[in-house]
């Protein structure tokens, strides 16, 4: 496994190899269920694997400790059995059935509780310690189960999101294909119209040439008419200021003598106004210094 991890090099590949080996170890001969291999799912499975391995490590340490304690207590049992048999002449065969049963229960309880001796204080202390350890183990297991549920929920959400993304990508591809097909049709239609326009221009040119050959006036051809239309538009723009200037003369009399009379009247009126202004200025009081 170490060689495979060194060969992988990439962190994602390393996680994938570890997760794959862990799943093979869990399922054994049963095929591993299929799952979508991507960075998110591998990260989630890697977290679950680490939690599982950590719990297994704790259990193995606890088992090893229990075995060591059992071996120690068995050795002490043999030691005290020899002392009791040699010094006091006590043996399992010399005790009553009830005493043997009580002694066996006491020994098994002491071994189970891992006490140093069979005093009542040791038993109470061991029971309290084991109750506390049981509570901590139970709390840790509940915490691990909660974390496992959260990771499972995240994995389910990731798989659902991945499926939705795949559907969105599929819809986008279908839409792009439809747009591409539509663009190709429009391109073909544009090409057809361009070709048709060229054909029509050629036909018009040929028809005009034929008509000119039959004696048609050049000024009646399509190009000549278009040129005349443009020249007419230019002339209309040039005439517009002249029309405005002509409109300013519409108020004058229609004959020159009448126009002269009109001008003379205006001059007299201007002169009268000038004289009136002069009188008003002279009437103003001035102070000489």
C-alpha positions, 0 to 999 in steps of 0.5 A: 500500500505504501508503494502504491501511495508513493507512486500516486504522488497526487493527493487525490490519487492517494486518497482514492487508493486508501479509500479503495483499499479500505472499502475492499477490506470492509466488503471482503469478497462482496463487490464494492457498490458503485459510486461516482468517483470525484474529488468531493465524494472521495473526500467524504469517504476519506473522512468516514474512513479516518473516523472508522480507523480511529474507532477501530484503533481505540477498540484494539488498544482497549482489547490489548489492555484487557488482555494484559490485565487478564494475564496479570491477574491470572498470574496473581491468582496462581501466586495467591493460590499457592500461598493459600494452599501451602500456608493455610492449607486452603484449596478449591476442593476443601471449600463448600460448594457455596463458598466456591461459587462465591469465591469464583464470582468474587474473582471474576468480578475483580478481574472484570473490574480490574481492581488491585484487590478484593476490598469493598473500596476497590470494587466501588472505585472500579465500578465508578470508573467503569461507569464513567468510562462507559459514559464517555465511550457512549458519548464518543460513539454517539458523536461518531454516529452523528458525524457519520450521519452528517457525512452521509447526508453530505455525500447524498447531497453531493451525489444529488447535486452532481446528478443535477449538474449532469442534467443541466449540462445535458440541457445546455448541450441540447440547447447549443446543438439546437442553436447551432442547427438554427444558425446553420439554417440561417446561414444557408438561407442567407447564402441562398438570398445572396446568390438570388440577389446576384442572379437578379442583378445579373438578370436586371443588367441583361434585361437593361442591356437587351432593352437598350439594344432595342432602342430604350433611352439610357435615362430609363435604366435602373441605374439611371433612375436611381442616380436621378432619384439621388440628384432630385433629393439633393436639389430638394435640399438645396431649394429648401433655404430658397423657399424660406427666403422667398416666404419673407417677401410675401408681405410686400405689395405686388407692384414696385410703385406700391412697394416704394410707397410702403418704404416711404411710409416706413421712413416717415414713421422712423423719422417721427420716432427719431424726432420724438426721442430727441425731444424727450432727451432734451426735456431731461434735466441736466446739472452743470458742475 
